[in-house]
Amino acid sequence: MSSRRTPSARRTAIDPARAGLIQITLTGVLWGTTGIVVHLVHDTTGLGPVAIGFHRLAIAALVLTALAATRLRPMLAALRAAPLPLVFTGVGLALYQALYFAAVALAGVGVATVVSLGLAPVLTAAWESVRAHRLPGPGRLGTLGAAVVGLALISGAATQPTESAPRPLLGLLAAAGSGLGYAVTTIVSRDVSRRTAPMTLTTISMVIGALTLAPFALTDGVAVPLRPDVVALLLYLGVVTTAVAYALFYAGLRTTEGSVAAVLTLVEPLTAAALAVALLGEPLPAPVLVGGVLLLAAVAATYLTPDRSPAPPTPVTTPREPAGT
């Protein structure tokens, strides 16, 4: 019997990989709409970043818990197997999301998203070098330098308050903090996602994230007007950009290499910036535009160009970490 695969067999063999690419790309688009919806919720209701983040995670947690009602055993088993990484992932999700929402309110959707999402993968790449006990090679140093220059251009240009960015410098600090938290959480969730089902990981993360923000949100105030437009925006945040998007993201990571996932998720800041300009009329000065391009190019180069730094005496093999919110 011939051992050659038929065309249909070959198509079947690569379907999971194609599905992973589509899942990660769609995730980036959905996440890219988050900032503008948060802006609309804030303007419509006056809710603060923590309260909006709580509503988003609480809605997602309720939806996912209802869907996972028959899968409580796997969730409990996952918590018993890796309690600290899962708790850390949920707490990290809550913190970097709250910082990102604060950055959106203070510095605008475009700047907040580009800085937060552009900084995270570069910090992850720097961590890889530290973890491997070696100095970054020339290529990696070049990409880190481009990222720093891009961030400096954005910071230098985004100093004057505007209607959409009332406190830009404070917003930049919040975006940088969000990027740092996002990088750390991504590293942890990458390892956990290899041994935990996507729905299980997503549900646990949302529940822990909502519980983390609950006491702060209750202090800040969580009451919202029960108008159709407000309810629709909050449901979109909780169901579409959170429950659906994170399930797609974790599912995509199972069949997509970290380097590919990192580049695909650049769709998110590009989507956010385009929507901010088109729908909110946010300005994009030349320095911000050039800085954003440098920052995103550094992310792509980080994962597409191998680090050619000298190997340590005892080789250490570490997986590449993906970007992803």
TIZA-883591 format. One record per residue (C-alpha): y negated, x, z. Coordinates in nm, 3 decimals. Each point is the difference from the previous one (the first is absolute). Last residue first. Layout:
<r v="Y" u="X" w="Z"/>
...
***
This chain:
<r v="-4.040" u="-0.369" w="2.544"/>
<r v="0.194" u="0.229" w="-0.225"/>
<r v="0.015" u="0.363" w="-0.089"/>
<r v="0.339" u="0.156" w="-0.020"/>
<r v="0.140" u="0.290" w="0.202"/>
<r v="0.182" u="0.278" w="-0.171"/>
<r v="0.327" u="0.081" w="0.170"/>
<r v="0.032" u="0.323" w="0.194"/>
<r v="0.236" u="0.288" w="-0.062"/>
<r v="-0.064" u="0.307" w="0.213"/>
<r v="0.092" u="0.334" w="-0.148"/>
<r v="0.051" u="0.276" w="0.257"/>
<r v="-0.223" u="0.294" w="-0.087"/>
<r v="-0.282" u="-0.241" w="-0.094"/>
<r v="-0.068" u="-0.073" w="-0.368"/>
<r v="-0.314" u="0.143" w="-0.149"/>
<r v="-0.242" u="-0.272" w="-0.113"/>
<r v="0.067" u="-0.160" w="-0.336"/>
<r v="-0.068" u="-0.360" w="0.102"/>
<r v="0.125" u="-0.214" w="-0.287"/>
<r v="-0.259" u="-0.186" w="-0.208"/>
<r v="0.052" u="-0.377" w="-0.041"/>
<r v="-0.031" u="-0.088" w="0.367"/>
<r v="-0.313" u="0.187" w="0.097"/>
<r v="-0.142" u="-0.035" w="-0.351"/>
<r v="-0.006" u="-0.380" w="0.029"/>
<r v="-0.166" u="0.012" w="0.342"/>
<r v="-0.252" u="0.259" w="-0.113"/>
<r v="-0.084" u="-0.215" w="-0.301"/>
<r v="-0.069" u="-0.290" w="0.240"/>
<r v="-0.243" u="0.212" w="0.203"/>
<r v="-0.168" u="0.152" w="-0.303"/>
<r v="-0.041" u="-0.343" w="-0.166"/>
<r v="-0.143" u="-0.143" w="0.322"/>
<r v="-0.245" u="0.287" w="0.032"/>
<r v="-0.114" u="-0.043" w="-0.359"/>
<r v="-0.058" u="-0.375" w="0.052"/>
<r v="-0.168" u="0.052" w="0.337"/>
<r v="-0.223" u="0.272" w="-0.145"/>
<r v="-0.087" u="-0.222" w="-0.303"/>
<r v="-0.103" u="-0.298" w="0.212"/>
<r v="0.245" u="-0.292" w="0.022"/>
<r v="-0.199" u="-0.305" w="0.109"/>
<r v="0.181" u="-0.302" w="0.148"/>
<r v="-0.056" u="-0.311" w="-0.212"/>
<r v="0.242" u="-0.202" w="0.209"/>
<r v="0.220" u="-0.138" w="-0.278"/>
<r v="0.004" u="0.267" w="-0.273"/>
<r v="-0.090" u="0.309" w="0.204"/>
<r v="0.221" u="-0.084" w="0.297"/>
<r v="0.280" u="-0.121" w="-0.228"/>
<r v="0.004" u="0.328" w="-0.194"/>
<r v="-0.010" u="0.209" w="0.319"/>
<r v="0.286" u="-0.195" w="0.159"/>
<r v="0.220" u="0.019" w="-0.310"/>
<r v="-0.057" u="0.375" w="-0.033"/>
<r v="0.065" u="0.046" w="0.372"/>
<r v="0.334" u="-0.186" w="-0.032"/>
<r v="0.121" u="0.129" w="-0.338"/>
<r v="0.019" u="0.342" w="0.166"/>
<r v="0.323" u="-0.145" w="0.141"/>
<r v="0.178" u="0.113" w="-0.316"/>
<r v="-0.080" u="0.366" w="0.064"/>
<r v="0.146" u="0.001" w="0.351"/>
<r v="0.304" u="-0.202" w="-0.108"/>
<r v="0.084" u="0.259" w="-0.266"/>
<r v="-0.014" u="0.287" w="0.249"/>
<r v="0.199" u="-0.196" w="0.259"/>
<r v="0.280" u="-0.067" w="-0.245"/>
<r v="0.067" u="-0.367" w="-0.071"/>
<r v="0.328" u="-0.184" w="0.071"/>
<r v="-0.024" u="-0.072" w="0.374"/>
<r v="-0.379" u="0.030" w="-0.001"/>
<r v="-0.024" u="-0.309" w="-0.221"/>
<r v="0.159" u="-0.222" w="0.265"/>
<r v="-0.243" u="0.129" w="0.263"/>
<r v="-0.295" u="-0.071" w="-0.229"/>
<r v="0.120" u="-0.341" w="-0.120"/>
<r v="0.054" u="-0.119" w="0.359"/>
<r v="-0.339" u="0.144" w="0.088"/>
<r v="-0.170" u="-0.193" w="-0.282"/>
<r v="0.170" u="-0.335" w="0.067"/>
<r v="-0.067" u="-0.010" w="0.374"/>
<r v="-0.337" u="0.175" w="-0.017"/>
<r v="-0.218" u="-0.054" w="-0.308"/>
<r v="0.166" u="-0.331" w="-0.091"/>
<r v="0.086" u="-0.166" w="0.332"/>
<r v="-0.253" u="0.114" w="0.258"/>
<r v="-0.301" u="0.076" w="-0.217"/>
<r v="0.060" u="-0.297" w="-0.232"/>
<r v="0.050" u="-0.226" w="0.302"/>
<r v="-0.329" u="0.125" w="0.145"/>
<r v="-0.185" u="-0.067" w="-0.327"/>
<r v="0.155" u="-0.346" w="-0.042"/>
<r v="-0.083" u="-0.097" w="0.359"/>
<r v="-0.362" u="0.108" w="-0.049"/>
<r v="-0.034" u="-0.192" w="-0.329"/>
<r v="0.168" u="-0.314" w="0.135"/>
<r v="-0.222" u="-0.015" w="0.310"/>
<r v="0.149" u="0.027" w="0.347"/>
<r v="-0.285" u="0.206" w="0.141"/>
<r v="0.136" u="0.314" w="0.168"/>
<r v="0.053" u="0.088" w="0.366"/>
<r v="0.120" u="0.357" w="0.056"/>
<r v="-0.253" u="0.141" w="0.246"/>
<r v="-0.059" u="0.367" w="0.084"/>
<r v="0.190" u="-0.021" w="0.329"/>
<r v="0.283" u="-0.192" w="-0.165"/>
<r v="0.002" u="0.256" w="-0.283"/>
<r v="0.033" u="0.293" w="0.242"/>
<r v="0.291" u="-0.163" w="0.185"/>
<r v="0.176" u="-0.100" w="-0.326"/>
<r v="-0.038" u="0.327" w="-0.197"/>
<r v="0.320" u="0.164" w="0.125"/>
<r v="0.196" u="-0.327" w="-0.003"/>
<r v="-0.093" u="-0.050" w="-0.367"/>
<r v="0.112" u="0.354" w="-0.087"/>
<r v="0.329" u="-0.038" w="0.187"/>
<r v="0.078" u="-0.324" w="-0.184"/>
<r v="-0.111" u="0.141" w="-0.337"/>
<r v="0.203" u="0.320" w="0.035"/>
<r v="0.313" u="-0.188" w="0.109"/>
<r v="-0.023" u="-0.235" w="-0.298"/>
<r v="-0.062" u="0.278" w="-0.254"/>
<r v="0.286" u="0.216" w="0.127"/>
<r v="0.246" u="-0.289" w="-0.001"/>
<r v="-0.113" u="-0.120" w="-0.342"/>
<r v="0.036" u="0.351" w="-0.145"/>
<r v="0.345" u="0.069" w="0.151"/>
<r v="-0.002" u="0.302" w="0.230"/>
<r v="0.166" u="0.339" w="-0.058"/>
<r v="-0.223" u="0.159" w="-0.262"/>
<r v="-0.303" u="-0.203" w="0.109"/>
<r v="-0.004" u="0.178" w="0.338"/>
<r v="-0.058" u="0.341" w="-0.157"/>
<r v="-0.280" u="-0.127" w="-0.223"/>
<r v="-0.145" u="-0.208" w="0.286"/>
<r v="-0.075" u="0.313" w="0.206"/>
<r v="-0.176" u="0.189" w="-0.278"/>
<r v="-0.188" u="-0.314" w="-0.106"/>
<r v="-0.119" u="-0.059" w="0.357"/>
<r v="-0.146" u="0.350" w="0.025"/>
<r v="-0.178" u="-0.030" w="-0.335"/>
<r v="-0.135" u="-0.348" w="0.074"/>
<r v="-0.134" u="0.113" w="0.336"/>
<r v="-0.186" u="0.287" w="-0.166"/>
<r v="-0.128" u="-0.224" w="-0.279"/>
<r v="-0.117" u="-0.260" w="0.250"/>
<r v="-0.187" u="0.266" w="0.195"/>
<r v="-0.166" u="0.115" w="-0.323"/>
<r v="-0.095" u="-0.362" w="-0.080"/>
<r v="-0.144" u="-0.046" w="0.350"/>
<r v="-0.203" u="0.319" w="-0.036"/>
<r v="-0.123" u="-0.118" w="-0.341"/>
<r v="-0.101" u="-0.334" w="0.152"/>
<r v="-0.203" u="0.176" w="0.266"/>
<r v="-0.179" u="0.185" w="-0.278"/>
<r v="-0.049" u="-0.317" w="-0.207"/>
<r v="-0.158" u="-0.227" w="0.262"/>
<r v="-0.129" u="-0.309" w="-0.189"/>
<r v="0.225" u="0.047" w="-0.305"/>
<r v="0.002" u="-0.323" w="-0.206"/>
<r v="-0.371" u="-0.070" w="0.056"/>
<r v="-0.085" u="0.368" w="-0.025"/>
<r v="-0.036" u="0.284" w="0.249"/>
<r v="-0.073" u="0.345" w="-0.149"/>
<r v="0.253" u="0.272" w="0.078"/>
<r v="0.272" u="-0.066" w="-0.258"/>
<r v="-0.096" u="0.278" w="-0.241"/>
<r v="0.072" u="0.291" w="0.233"/>
<r v="0.322" u="-0.154" w="0.132"/>
<r v="0.131" u="-0.073" w="-0.351"/>
<r v="-0.082" u="0.351" w="-0.118"/>
<r v="0.154" u="0.154" w="0.314"/>
<r v="0.320" u="-0.203" w="-0.046"/>
<r v="0.029" u="0.121" w="-0.358"/>
<r v="-0.062" u="0.360" w="0.105"/>
<r v="0.266" u="-0.028" w="0.272"/>
<r v="0.249" u="-0.156" w="-0.243"/>
<r v="-0.068" u="0.268" w="-0.260"/>
<r v="0.060" u="0.269" w="0.263"/>
<r v="0.330" u="-0.161" w="0.103"/>
<r v="0.102" u="-0.008" w="-0.366"/>
<r v="-0.087" u="0.366" w="-0.045"/>
<r v="0.179" u="0.101" w="0.320"/>
<r v="0.312" u="-0.177" w="-0.127"/>
<r v="-0.014" u="0.186" w="-0.330"/>
<r v="-0.069" u="0.336" w="0.163"/>
<r v="0.296" u="-0.038" w="0.241"/>
<r v="-0.026" u="-0.164" w="0.341"/>
<r v="0.099" u="0.225" w="0.291"/>
<r v="0.352" u="-0.033" w="0.130"/>
<r v="0.186" u="-0.142" w="0.298"/>
<r v="0.164" u="-0.289" w="-0.194"/>
<r v="-0.154" u="-0.252" w="0.241"/>
<r v="-0.341" u="0.157" w="-0.046"/>
<r v="0.031" u="-0.018" w="-0.378"/>
<r v="0.117" u="-0.362" w="0.017"/>
<r v="-0.289" u="-0.083" w="0.231"/>
<r v="-0.247" u="0.113" w="-0.265"/>
<r v="0.171" u="-0.234" w="-0.248"/>
<r v="-0.034" u="-0.290" w="0.245"/>
<r v="-0.369" u="0.078" w="0.047"/>
<r v="-0.043" u="-0.017" w="-0.378"/>
<r v="0.192" u="-0.329" w="-0.011"/>
<r v="-0.228" u="-0.157" w="0.265"/>
<r v="-0.339" u="0.115" w="-0.129"/>
<r v="0.003" u="-0.200" w="-0.322"/>
<r v="0.104" u="-0.325" w="0.163"/>
<r v="-0.260" u="0.011" w="0.276"/>
<r v="-0.279" u="0.156" w="-0.207"/>
<r v="0.056" u="-0.215" w="-0.311"/>
<r v="0.043" u="-0.319" w="0.203"/>
<r v="-0.305" u="0.040" w="0.221"/>
<r v="-0.225" u="0.108" w="-0.290"/>
<r v="0.097" u="-0.297" w="-0.219"/>
<r v="0.001" u="-0.273" w="0.266"/>
<r v="-0.332" u="0.075" w="0.167"/>
<r v="-0.108" u="0.250" w="0.266"/>
<r v="-0.025" u="-0.201" w="0.325"/>
<r v="0.206" u="-0.315" w="-0.063"/>
<r v="0.258" u="0.180" w="-0.215"/>
<r v="0.019" u="0.286" w="0.251"/>
<r v="0.072" u="-0.247" w="0.281"/>
<r v="0.279" u="-0.151" w="-0.210"/>
<r v="0.141" u="0.350" w="-0.052"/>
<r v="-0.016" u="0.077" w="0.372"/>
<r v="0.183" u="-0.325" w="0.081"/>
<r v="0.266" u="0.079" w="-0.262"/>
<r v="0.044" u="0.353" w="0.131"/>
<r v="0.056" u="-0.131" w="0.352"/>
<r v="0.232" u="-0.291" w="-0.074"/>
<r v="0.224" u="0.195" w="-0.237"/>
<r v="0.018" u="0.287" w="0.248"/>
<r v="0.115" u="-0.238" w="0.273"/>
<r v="0.272" u="-0.141" w="-0.227"/>
<r v="0.117" u="0.341" w="-0.125"/>
<r v="-0.003" u="0.145" w="0.352"/>
<r v="0.213" u="-0.289" w="0.126"/>
<r v="0.247" u="0.059" w="-0.284"/>
<r v="0.008" u="0.377" w="0.051"/>
<r v="0.048" u="-0.043" w="0.380"/>
<r v="0.275" u="-0.262" w="-0.012"/>
<r v="0.230" u="0.163" w="-0.257"/>
<r v="0.359" u="-0.125" w="0.042"/>
<r v="-0.072" u="-0.269" w="0.260"/>
<r v="-0.289" u="-0.138" w="-0.203"/>
<r v="0.213" u="0.000" w="-0.316"/>
<r v="0.282" u="-0.183" w="0.180"/>
<r v="-0.245" u="-0.262" w="0.128"/>
<r v="-0.126" u="-0.056" w="-0.354"/>
<r v="0.352" u="-0.006" w="-0.144"/>
<r v="0.098" u="-0.263" w="0.260"/>
<r v="-0.305" u="-0.218" w="-0.063"/>
<r v="0.096" u="-0.056" w="-0.363"/>
<r v="0.034" u="-0.380" w="-0.009"/>
<r v="-0.360" u="-0.053" w="0.113"/>
<r v="-0.120" u="0.260" w="-0.252"/>
<r v="-0.201" u="-0.245" w="-0.213"/>
<r v="-0.164" u="-0.146" w="0.311"/>
<r v="-0.067" u="0.350" w="0.133"/>
<r v="-0.154" u="0.099" w="-0.334"/>
<r v="-0.240" u="-0.293" w="-0.008"/>
<r v="-0.100" u="0.032" w="0.365"/>
<r v="-0.047" u="0.378" w="-0.025"/>
<r v="-0.210" u="-0.032" w="-0.317"/>
<r v="-0.226" u="-0.257" w="0.166"/>
<r v="-0.032" u="0.220" w="0.310"/>
<r v="-0.068" u="0.312" w="-0.208"/>
<r v="-0.289" u="-0.154" w="-0.195"/>
<r v="-0.141" u="-0.190" w="0.298"/>
<r v="0.004" u="0.318" w="0.209"/>
<r v="-0.167" u="0.204" w="-0.273"/>
<r v="-0.274" u="-0.261" w="-0.032"/>
<r v="-0.053" u="0.010" w="0.377"/>
<r v="-0.010" u="0.380" w="0.004"/>
<r v="-0.246" u="0.019" w="-0.292"/>
<r v="-0.246" u="-0.253" w="0.149"/>
<r v="-0.016" u="-0.369" w="-0.087"/>
<r v="-0.335" u="-0.130" w="-0.127"/>
<r v="0.175" u="-0.288" w="-0.175"/>
<r v="-0.116" u="0.005" w="-0.363"/>
<r v="-0.138" u="0.354" w="-0.023"/>
<r v="0.296" u="0.149" w="0.186"/>
<r v="0.252" u="-0.205" w="-0.200"/>
<r v="-0.166" u="0.103" w="-0.329"/>
<r v="-0.001" u="0.369" w="0.093"/>
<r v="0.365" u="-0.022" w="0.109"/>
<r v="0.080" u="-0.157" w="-0.339"/>
<r v="-0.181" u="0.287" w="-0.177"/>
<r v="0.189" u="0.259" w="0.198"/>
<r v="0.344" u="-0.154" w="-0.046"/>
<r v="-0.006" u="-0.025" w="-0.381"/>
<r v="0.116" u="0.359" w="-0.045"/>
<r v="0.299" u="-0.071" w="0.223"/>
<r v="0.124" u="-0.247" w="-0.260"/>
<r v="-0.054" u="0.245" w="-0.288"/>
<r v="0.170" u="0.285" w="0.187"/>
<r v="0.298" u="-0.219" w="0.090"/>
<r v="0.036" u="-0.097" w="-0.365"/>
<r v="0.027" u="0.369" w="-0.089"/>
<r v="0.257" u="0.069" w="0.275"/>
<r v="0.216" u="-0.299" w="-0.099"/>
<r v="-0.018" u="0.076" w="-0.373"/>
<r v="0.108" u="0.360" w="0.053"/>
<r v="0.282" u="-0.109" w="0.232"/>
<r v="0.124" u="-0.258" w="-0.251"/>
<r v="0.014" u="0.269" w="-0.265"/>
<r v="0.210" u="0.218" w="0.230"/>
<r v="0.230" u="-0.291" w="0.089"/>
<r v="0.044" u="-0.085" w="-0.373"/>
<r v="0.105" u="0.353" w="-0.097"/>
<r v="0.376" u="-0.048" w="0.032"/>
<r v="-0.007" u="-0.352" w="-0.147"/>
<r v="-0.169" u="0.130" w="-0.313"/>
<r v="0.262" u="0.272" w="-0.030"/>
<r v="0.279" u="-0.257" w="0.037"/>
<r v="-0.159" u="-0.219" w="-0.267"/>
<r v="-0.022" u="0.298" w="-0.237"/>
<r v="0.371" u="0.072" w="0.055"/>
<r v="0.096" u="0.292" w="0.218"/>
<r v="0.228" u="0.269" w="-0.136"/>
<r v="0.326" u="0.054" w="0.191"/>
<r v="0.217" u="-0.106" w="-0.293"/>
<r v="0.343" u="-0.133" w="0.092"/>
***
